[in-house]
Every structure is written in C-alpha cells, then in structure tokens.
Amino acid sequence: MGLNHKQIGEVAERTGLSLRTIRYYEEVGLVIPSARSHGGFRLYTESDIARLMLVKRMKPLDFSLDEMRELLAGLDDLEQDGLEPDRREEILGRLAMFEAAAEERCRSLRERLESAEEFASDLRREIRSQRRAVTPR
C-alpha cells in the first residue's frame, strides 16, 4: 500500500461517510478508488477523499446522481492539459449553473431552518407557560 493511499475504513472515519455509502458511490461511478491492494482492498488517494467530500456536500442540496456525475466530470475535464478554450468556457458556464442552484438551495434550506427554529421556540414558550400555570406559588 502506497504511503498516500488510505483504506476505506480510514476514509470513512475522515469523511464521516459510512462504508456502505462509499461503496455505493463507487458502484454508481461517482468516486472510484484510485487503486486496490494485492488483497483487493479499495485504496483511496487524497484526491479521491476530496471527491467524496464534494459529493457529501452536494447530497443535502438534493443534487441527483446524474448532476453529481456531471459536475465531477466537468471538474475532471478542467484539469486536463490542452482543453479547448470553447470547451473550458462551456464547462465553466455549466459549473456556474451548479453554483446558482446551490445558492438557491442554501437559501431555501435557511428559510426552512428559520421556520423550524420558530416552531421550536413557540413550543418551548408554550411548555414553559403551561408549567408555570400548574406550578403552585
């Protein structure tokens, strides 16, 4: 095992993802481990781990597997030497669309969180009010 390669258990610990989720992301082609040990164990590089973290961050924003694949493929393409300028601009435009979608989904999540916090606060007030009403003075 190379010094830079990590086994799936360590990757799970570092990313906070379950072994099952990491294996699933491999099955669906999102994050393929860079290598395998002689015994067949998955081996991940720092780049693989960064890719897993990106997928993990996209998940709560409800991006589909196809959208995740598209974004990762775009990022991979941008790293290629000799990428045509038109293709680069096309990819950057698509990434900008992902950014806008992420911003909108974050805004929506903030609104939902604010509503949930208001509900919890109202409930807390009601409980305190009811406890005071029955507490003998």
N, C-alpha and C positions, 0 to 999 in steps of 0.2 A: 504494500500500500504506500503510495507516494505521500510525502510529508504534507502536501496541500489537500489531500483527499480526506474526506470525512465520511464515516459510515452513517447509515440512515438514523441510528439512534441518537447520535450527536447532533445531526441535522434537525431532528425532531425537537430536541431539547433547545437548540438555538433559535429555532423559528417559532416554537410554540404550536406547531402543526403535529397532528397525530401521524403515526407510521402509516395508517390506513389512508389518510388524506394524501400524504406524499406519494404513496404507491399509486393512488388514483390519478394524481396529476401526471404521473409517468404514463399510465395506461391511456389517458386521453391526449397524450402528446404535448402537454404544456411544459413539463420540466423533465427532461430525460437525463439521468445521471451520466456524467462525463466518462465514467469508467466502471469496470467491475473488477472485483478481486479475483484471484485464482479460484476461490471457493464460490464465486458467483455473487458475492455481496455487492450491493449498489455502493458506488463511491462518488461523492459529490465534491465539486470544487467551490471556491468562494463565489464564483460567477453563478453556479447552479443555485447556491443558497440565496444569493441576491435575487435571482429569478423567482424562487419560491416566495420570498418576502414580497415581491411585487404582486404576485398572484394573490397572496394573502391579503394585501391591502386593497385589491380590486374587489374581492369577494363581498365585503359588506356594502359595496356600492352597486351590487346586483348586476355586474357585468357578466354576460354569458360566457360560456367556454369558448365559443367562436370568437367573441370580441377579445377575450384574453389572448387567444392564439394569434389573432390579427395584430394586436398591439405588440406582443413579443416578437412576432415575425418582422414587424416594422423596425423595432429596435435592433434586431439582429442585422437586418439589411443595412441600417445606417452605419453599422460597424465595419461593413465591407469596404475594402480598398477599391477605388475606381468606380464608385457608384455614380451613375449618370446624374448630372445636376437636375434634370427634369424629374427623374425618379426620386431623388432626395427631397425635392420640393413637394412632390405628391405624398411621400411618407410623412413629412413634417406637417402637411396640411391635415392628414388623417390623424396624426397624434394630437394636433390642436383641437380636433373634434372630440377626441377622447378626453382631453383636458377640460373642455367646456362641459361635457357630460358629467365628468367627475365633480366639477364645481357645482353644477345644478343639483346633483345627488347629495352632495355635502350640505347644501342649503336646505334641501328637503329634510335630511336627517336632523339638522339643527332645529328646524321647526317642530318635528316630531318629538325630539328630546325636550324642547321647551314645553310642549303640551303635556308630556308625561311628567315633567317636574312640577308643573302647575297642579296636575291631578294629585300627585303625591303630597304636595303642600296642603291642598284643600283637605285631603283625607286626614293628614296629621292634625290640622286645626280642628276638624270635626271630632276626632278621637279625644283630643285634649279637652275640648268643650264638653263632651259627654262625660268624661271622667270628672271634671270639675262639678258638673251638675249633680253627680251622685255622691261626691265626697262630702261627708259630714263636716261641718265647720266647728 
